[in-house]
Every structure is written in C-alpha cells, then in structure tokens.
Amino acid sequence: MTNHSEPVGVTGEAKITLRSAGELAEALPYLLGFRPADCIVLVALHEGRFGGRVRLGIPDRPEDWPAMAELLARCLIGECVRRDGKPDSIIAFLCQDPAPARAGTGRLTMERLRPLAQLLRTACGAQDVPVTEALCLSADHYWSYCCVRPDCCPPDGNPVAAPGTSVMAATAAYAGIQIRASEQEVKARLAPLVTALGSEQERALDAASMALVPRMLSPRRRAGVGAETLDLARLVMRRLADAPSATDALEADVKDDELLAHDEAAALILGLQDRETRDRTAEWMEGDEAACALRLWRALARRCVGPYCEHAAAPLTLAGWVAWSLGDTVEADAALEMALGADPDYVFARLLNEARAGGLDPEPVRRSLRGRRADHEEDSSPAAQRGGADTEGRTEGEDGSGEQASQPPAPGSNHVVDPGVSRAARGLEAALRRRGERRLGAGTRPGRAGTRAPRRPSGRRRVGHQRQRGEG
C-alpha cells in the first residue's frame, strides 16, 4: 500500500500518514465530515496527498452502473485538471450496509458491488488515471477489490477501527475536527417539522401572508416590511445568544424552536422572500453573530411547512452561506442542495452551489458583503437620512441614476416581471468570473442517484405564494 500524507485541520499543520487499506477506510469520515452510507466516493491523489473528491449515491439498478461510472470519472478528473492538474491516481470507496431489502451480510454486499468497482477502475483508466485502491465498506468491515492476498484481505473482511480509538481519531480531535453520524443527521436539522407544531405554524404563515404580502407588493410600504424583518431577526438572534447552550444537536434545535414563536417565524419567513432583505441578513456571516444567525436560519427552514415548503429556499440558502463562511462545508452542501430542491431556480443558491463545487474561497464574497454592510451603516446615519428617499420606492443606483426597485407580480397578474439578480448574487458572479471562465453548471456535484426534488404542493395557492420564480 502506498503511503498517503493528509493534512488534518484548517491550517494543515497536523499531518498523518495512511499506510494501509484499513487506515484509508477509517480516514474517509474525516475527509467527508460525516460517516457515508449507500454511496460511491472517489478521491484524487496528487503526489501522495488527497485532492478533489466526488460522491454519488449507488444506483439500485446495475444497468445504470456503466454510465454512472463514466460520469464520476469525467467529473472528478475534469475538475482536478481544471483546478490542480491531472491527478496521479484515484482511490474508490463503495459504502453500503446490508439492508432488509437486500438480505445478506457485508460479504455478500461486497460481492454484489464487485462489478461496480471494476467499472469505476475501467472508467478512470480510460482517462489515463489508475485506481490504486478500491474499498468496499459494509457492516463495519472493509474489503479491498485490489488485493488478492487472503492473509491481508480475508474473505470475511477486516473490521474498521472503532470510532475514537486510533491515531487518526486522536489527530482529528486535536485539530478540532468533528464528524457527524451521517449526512441525514445534518439534513434532519433543516427539514420541515413533522410534529403537531407544523399545523400551528401553517396557520401562522397563512395569517402572516394576509398581513404582509399586500404591504410587500406596495412600492411605498415594502421598505417598511424589510426594516421590520431585520429588527425582528436581530431580536430573535439576541434571544438565542442569551439562551443556555446545549451540546446535543437535537436538544439544541428543540430549545431554539421553543424560543421562536409561530408568528415571529412566519413574519421572518415571509420577509426573507424579499431579495434586498435577504441580502442584508447574509451580512451576518462571521463570529458569534454568524453562529446565532445559523441557528435562526435552521429554525426558520424547519418552520417552512405544508404548502410553504418553497419558501424554505431563502433560509436554507442563508444557512448554506453562513455554514460555508464558518468553514462547515458539510452543512453548507446539504443546505444548498435542499434549497435547490425547494426551488431549483433560486439564483443565489445556484451560484453558491457552483462556487462551492468550484473550490472558490468564501473570503471574496465576505469582503463584498462587508463593504455593503459599511454602506448600509453609512446610509442609516442621521445625515444620510436627511437626504431622504423619494416616495415612489426608487433607489439610487451606483451610477447615480434612479433604479426602480423590482416588485413582485401583483396577485392574478399575467405580467411577467424580470426579477433580475440581487446584489449579493452579482458579487458572487463576479467572484466566479475572476476565478476563471464561468461555465453555467460546470463543476457542480452530482446529486444522489434516484433522488428527486420535493414535490410542490398542488391545489389552490395561498396569497403568500404570489412570487416570481427565480427571484433568488
């Protein structure tokens, strides 16, 4: 087994050398940030160091395996060539536990997936990049598809080291790295409530829609809704900051839900549908303020219940952005994936997802938002307020010309309003262009095979749903 040195932690100062298939199997959760299940993971190697990686769910039908193997090979190698140069080799992981629908043991799972491992090796080899190791992880054991020595890789597999018992675990703990039990655990914190609170929240959203949407459709009253939304969000964040902290994720979310009233959540969810208001809240991205904001965005995403599931795109995108800004790429990817599931046309989520997949550093976006925040604070000074804004809802453009603020379409209107792109999204687009030629959709991570976007509610649309598609 070739040795691989991998930096651990944000600074990369702590390093560990992986010398065996078992150490590779144990290192995978630390690479991803969670324990993978029912998926393929390909990891590129550059001069013995881990590089880019790609993950995709394992299709149930073996007929889909050849096309999927070619897709993964092209996606990983192409992105590596664009970013860091052609990789020297690739390590493949096939992670799947025995399920009731697939009765059997880990060994039977390994044998069933053997043709898939061979297809991955062939697809990568066709791109002139060899697969130096292919491992199956199932039922807390691992098998190597590349090793034929029974003394090294017995037919019943080798047990994966128990969590927290190895040098890898000790090094990661020293570096402050934590891993979740699974990706599902991350998404569960952002999913809509399924308790009795859901129906109460839906009624509050109905009431908030009747009260707020007419004001948001009015050019003269829209800014007032935005200001109220920002003030309420700051109030709730202070409330969350003052509450005792909980170490358990589920307990922490329950406490946060108890601190957020249904009418408050409804007002915030509706208010964040305005792009300018959402962009202002995106400025809460650093330090203690960001930690409280992330808790609030999670709580609001959980409150987008019933026919209001599409409204979750805004808080989910904010959660993804703040998590990425704080360095939590696992939650960032999960939140952005869910945001695009709620509204595939949400521009801000799509651009953030592209930036994450393309390896963009969030700092240029943070600098842009810091500058916008300084402008807002200057505009809110007494001298600026004396200058006044006109009564027709017009805002001053950067070139000094008046620019009509884009308005949501009026209820029942057939007129299509071009929503344009928000300032935060424009800044993100500029950062992507500076990084290199921007190709629409290029470098995006493949979604889990067999998954579908959540179904949108059918039937009568409520007043709160009069929203132009793609207003992200």
N, C-alpha and C positions, 0 to 999 in steps of 0.2 A: 504493500500500500504506500503510495506516495504521500509524503508529509505535506500538510497544508497549514500555513500560518494564517490565523484570522485575528484581526484587531477586535477587541471587545470594548464596547462603550463608545460614547460620543467622541471622545478625544482620540481614541485609537491607541492610547498609551499602553493599555493592558493587552497582551497578546497571548495566544495559546496555540500550540501546535497539535494538530489532529493526526494521529499515526495509524488509525485502524478504522475499519468499517463501523465498529461499534461506537467509536468516538464521533464519527460523522453522523450516525443515527441520533446520538444524544444531542449533537450540536444543532440539529435542524430547528427545534422550537425556539432556540435563542436567535437564529437567523431571521425567523419569521415574526417573533414576538408572541406566538401562541402555538399550541400543540395542533398540528394539522390533522385533518380527518378527511377521508374519502377524496383525495386529490393527488395530482401529479405535481411535483416541484422539480424544476430544472435549475441548477446553479452553475454559472460560468466560473471558470478558473483563469486567472491571469497571473502567470509566473508564480503559481502556487498559492495565490491569495484569492479569496472569494470575490466575485464581481457581481454582475447583474443576475437576476433570477426571475423566473416566471412561474405562475401557479395556475392550475386549471382543474376543475372537477373531473373525475373519471367518468366518462360516458358509460351508461349501463349496457348499451348495445356494442358488442365487439366490431360490428360493421363500421362504426364511427371511428374506431381507433386509428386506422391509417391516415385519414385526413387530419385528425386532431394532432397526431404526432408530427406531421409535416408543418402544421400551423405553429406549434410550440417551438419547433426548431428554427423556423424562419423568424418568428417573433423575437426570441431570445438572441440569436446570433446577429440578426439585423440591428437590433437596438444596441448590442455590445459594440458592433463595428462603428456605429454612429457616435457612440459616446467614448469608449475606451480602446477601441481597436478589436480586432478579431481575437476571441478567447483561445487559450491553448487547449482547453478540454472542458468537459461538462460532467457534472455528477447528477444523476437522476434518482429521485425518490418517488416511490409509489406507496402511498399511505392509505390503507383501507382495513378497517376491522371487520371480522365476520359479523354479519347481520342475520336476523331471523329469516329474512327473505333469501339469504344466501347461506343456508345451513352448512356448517363446516368449521374447520379450525383455521388458525393462521396459516398453517402449511398449505391447506387447500386454496386459501385466498392467494397465497404466493404463486402457486402453480397456475391458477386461473389467470393471473395477470402477467405470466411469463411472456406470452406473445406481445403484449403491450410494451413490455420492457425492450423486447427485440426490435419492435417498430421504432421506438424512440432512438435506439442506438443506430439503426439504419438511417433514419431521417437526419440525425445530427452528422453522421458520417458522410451523407450526401452533400452536406455543407462544408466538408473538409474539416470538421471539428469532432474529434473522437469522444465517446463517452467512456471515461476511465473507470467509473464505478456506477452501478445501478443497484439500488437497495429497495427491498420491499419491507415496509414497517406495518406489522399487523399483530394484534393481540399481545402487545408489549414485547414482541420479539422482532428481530430483523434477519433478513436473508440477503445474500449477495448473488445477483444474477451473473456476476463476472468471475466469481471464484468457484472452482470445481474441487477444492480440497476438502474432504469431509472432516478432517481434523480441525480445519479453520472455520468452515461453514457447514455444520451438521444438518441433516435433512429437517430436523425439527426446529432449526433456527437457534439463534443466540438471544438471550434476554437483554433488553435495553436496560441500562443502568437506571435504578430508581431515581426519581427527581431529587435533586439536592444532595447527592452522595458522591459527586465526582469533582475532579479539578475544574472541569468546565463550569459546573454549577457554582463552585466557590469563587471562581474568577468573575463570573457574571454578577454574583451577589456583591462582590467587592466593587464592581463598576456601577452598581445601582440598577442593573437590568432586571426587569421583572417580566415573566411570561404569563399569559392568560391560559386558562384551561383549554379554550377553543375560540375560534372566530365567532361561533354562535354566542358565546358569552359576551363578546363585545357588542354584537348587533342587538342582543336582548336589552341592553341598556338604552337603546334608541328606538325600539319597536313600540307601536301604539299599545296603550293599556288594554288589557282584556278582562279587567275586574269590573265590579259594579260601578266604579268611578267613571268608566267610559261613557255610560249613558248620561250621567250628570254633566260631564264635560261637553258632550254633544249639545245638550240643551243650552249650556252657557255659550257655546260657539254660535248657535242659532240666534241668541239674543244679541250677542256682540255684532253679528253680521248686520242685523237690522239697524243697530245704532251707529255703526262705524262706516259701513260701505257707502251710504249716501254722502257722508262727510268726505270720504276719500275720493269720491267722484266729483267733488266740487273744487274747482281751482282755488277758490278763496279760503276753503276750510281744510284743505289737505295738509298743509304745513302744520296746522294745529294738532292733527292726529299724530303726525310724526313726532312732534315735541312731546306729546303725552306718552307715546310709546317709549321714547328714550328715557323719560323721567321714571316711568313705571319699571322699566328694565333695571335701571340703576338702583331703585328702591329694593327690588327683589334680590339683586346681587348683594346688597349690603346685608339683607336679612340672611342670605345663605352664608355669607362670610362670618357673621356673628354666631351661627349655629355650631354646636359641638361637632367635631369631625368624627367620621366612622371609617374604620379600616376596611370592613367588608363592603364590596361594591353594591350588593343587593340592599343591605341595610342603609347605605348612604343614599341610594336612589329613593328608597321609601321615605326617608327623612326629608329629602328635598321635595318630594311630592306633597308631603304634609305642609310644607312651608309655602306652597304656591296654591292660592285659591283658584277655583274654576273660572271665575270672572276675570281674574288677573291673567291667567293663562290664555283665555280666549282673546282678550284685548291685545296681548302681545303677539299672538299668532296672526291675528288679522293685520295688526300694524306692520309686521315684518313683511307683508306681501308688497309693500311699497319699496322699490329698489333703493331710493335715497336713504330711507330709514335703515334698511338692512345694511347698506354700505357704512353708515355711521357706526352701527354696532360691530361691524367687522374690525373696527379700530381697537376693540378691546381684545388684544391678542398677546399680551406679554405680562409676565409676572403674576402676582396674586389676582389682579383684575382678570387675567385670562382664565385662571383656574375657576373663578366664580362664574365667568361667562360660559365656560364649557358646561358647568353643572346646569346652568339655566337653559342652554340650548338643548341638552339631553332631555331635561324635564319637559320642554315645550314640544320636542319631537314625540315624546310619549303621549302627549295630550292631543295630537292630531288624529282623532279617532273617527270612525264611521265614514260618512261622506266627505270629511275634511282631510282625508289622507294626502291629497295632492298639496295641501298647504304645508306639509312637513318638509317640502323641498328647501324652504328658506332656513328653518332651524337646523336641519341636517347639514346643509352646506356650511353654515356658520360653525357647527360642531366640527366638521371636517377641516375647515380652515384653521380654527384655533388649535385643534389637536396637532395638525401639521406644524403650526408655528411653535408649539411647545415641544416638538420632537417625537410625538407619538404617531408614527406612520401607520401603525396597525389600525387604530381607531379612525385616523384620517381616511384611510382607504375604505374602511367599512361604511363610514358615514357618507362619503361621496357616492359610493355605489348605491346606497339606499336612497340618497337624494335623487339620483338619476333614475332609479326605479319608480320613485313617486312622480317625477316629471322629467322625461328624457330630454326635453327641450330647454331645461333650465341652464341658461348660458354660463352663469358664474360657476355652477357645479361642474359643468363640462370643461371649462377652462382650468379649474383647479385640478380636476382629474387628469387632464392632459399634462399639466405641469408636474404633478406627482409622478406620473408614469415616465415622463421625460427626464427625471432626475434634477429638476430645477430647484435651486436653493430658495427657500421662502424669504430670505432676507431682502431681496429687491422689492418684493411685494410689501414687506413690512415697512421699508423706507418710504414707499409711496404713501402708505396709509398713515404713517407718522406725519408726513408733510400735509396731508389732507386734514388731519386732526388739528395741527397747528393753525391751518387756515380757518377751520371752524371756530377755534377758540378766539382767533383774532376777529372773526366776523361777529362773534357774540359779545364783543366789548361794547361799552356804552357809546363810544364814538361811532363805531360801525352801525350800531342800531339806530343812531340819529339820522344816518343816511337814508334809512328806510327802504322798504321793498314796495314795489307798486302793487296795486290792489287787483291786478289781473292774473296773479300767480306766475309772473315771469321771473326768471332768474338770470343773473348776469353771467354771460359766457366768459371763457378765458380771454377771448379776443376783444372783450368789451361790448359785444353785441348782445342784445337780449335774445334768450333762447327759451321758447315756450316749454315749460315742463311737460313731459309726456304724461298723459292721463289714461286711466283705464277706460275701456269702452263702456258706454252707457248701457244699462240693462236693456236688453231687447234690440240693441242697435246692430245693424248688419255692417256698419262701417268698420273696417279693419284698421286699427291704429298700429303704426310701426313702433314697437316698444323700444327700439334702439338697444344700446348696450350701456350698462351702468358704468360709472367712473372706475369703480373697483375692477370691473371686468376689463375695461380698456387698459388699465395699468397692468393687469395680468397678461393681456395680449401683447403689450409692448415688451414685457419681460421675456415672453416666449419668443418673440421675434429677435430680440437681442441675443438669445441663446443660439439661434440658428434659424434656418429656413423653416417656417412653420407649415407642417402638412396637417390638414384637418383630419383628426382621428389617428394620426401617426403615434405609435408608441403606447397606445392605450393597452391596459392589461386585459387579457381575455377574461370574460366573466365565467362563472361556474357553469359547467355544461349542464343542460337540462333545466336551468332556472329560467323563470320568466319574471317580467316586471309585475308588480302587484296590480291586480285588476282594478280599474277605476269604477267607482260606484255608478250604477245605472239608474234610470228613472229621473224624477224631477230634480233639477239643480236648484240649490238654495241661492239666496241673494248673494251670499259670501263667495259664490263661485264665479261671479262675473269677472274673469281675469283673462287677459290676453295671454295666449300660450307663448312660451319662450321669453318671458319678461325677466329672466334671471340676469 
